[in-house]
Amino acid sequence: SLYYEEIIPHVTNVLKRNEDIKILTIYFFPHLLSQVTCKKDCISIIHEFWETVLLHPSLCYVRIPQSSIMIDILNDMKKTLITQRKEKKLGPHTIIELTDDF
């Protein structure tokens, strides 16, 4: 799907190349996202996205459309990545808002 195979990887790459980003908002129509399927390989894409977001040195706030797979993977990774963030002394963790009101 376009969202998981194109948009999320592109955003991940932008975050990796720019350490000055403070706020990230991704707009994607919720009715289209509900029709999106996540292939097996998209799990690693989402994993890399959350790792990049939660370990980004300056990112303070993220607002993205919610989907069950994004929430599940975030919940699986969040505690470990927040611990890593503290160990690297990256400051307060990123505020994440998963929304369906775009």
HULINZI-V781051 format. One record per backbone hydrogen bond with DSSP energy under -1.0 kcal/mol. NH is the residue of the N-H (numbers start at 1). CO is the residue of the C=O. E is the energy in kcal/mol with one decimal. If there is no record, write none. Layout:
nh: (NH | NH)
co: (CO | CO)
e: (E | E)
This chain:
nh: (5 | 6 | 7 | 8 | 10 | 11 | 12 | 13 | 14 | 15 | 16 | 17 | 18 | 24 | 26 | 32 | 33 | 34 | 36 | 42 | 43 | 46 | 47 | 48 | 49 | 50 | 51 | 52 | 53 | 54 | 55 | 56 | 60 | 61 | 62 | 63 | 64 | 66 | 71 | 72 | 73 | 74 | 75 | 76 | 77 | 78 | 81 | 82 | 83 | 84 | 85 | 86 | 87 | 88 | 89 | 90 | 95 | 97 | 99)
co: (1 | 2 | 2 | 3 | 6 | 7 | 8 | 9 | 10 | 11 | 12 | 13 | 14 | 61 | 63 | 29 | 29 | 30 | 33 | 39 | 40 | 42 | 43 | 44 | 45 | 46 | 47 | 48 | 49 | 50 | 51 | 53 | 22 | 22 | 95 | 24 | 97 | 99 | 67 | 68 | 69 | 70 | 71 | 72 | 73 | 74 | 77 | 78 | 79 | 80 | 81 | 82 | 83 | 84 | 86 | 85 | 60 | 62 | 64)
e: (-2.5 | -1.9 | -2.2 | -2.5 | -1.8 | -2.6 | -2.3 | -2.3 | -2.3 | -2.4 | -2.1 | -1.8 | -1.3 | -2.4 | -2.4 | -1.1 | -2.2 | -2.3 | -1.3 | -1.4 | -1.1 | -2.6 | -2.4 | -2.3 | -2.0 | -2.6 | -2.3 | -2.4 | -2.7 | -2.9 | -1.5 | -1.0 | -2.8 | -1.9 | -2.7 | -2.8 | -2.2 | -2.2 | -2.3 | -2.7 | -2.3 | -2.2 | -2.8 | -1.9 | -1.7 | -2.7 | -2.5 | -2.6 | -2.0 | -2.3 | -2.3 | -2.1 | -2.3 | -2.0 | -1.2 | -2.2 | -3.0 | -3.2 | -2.5)
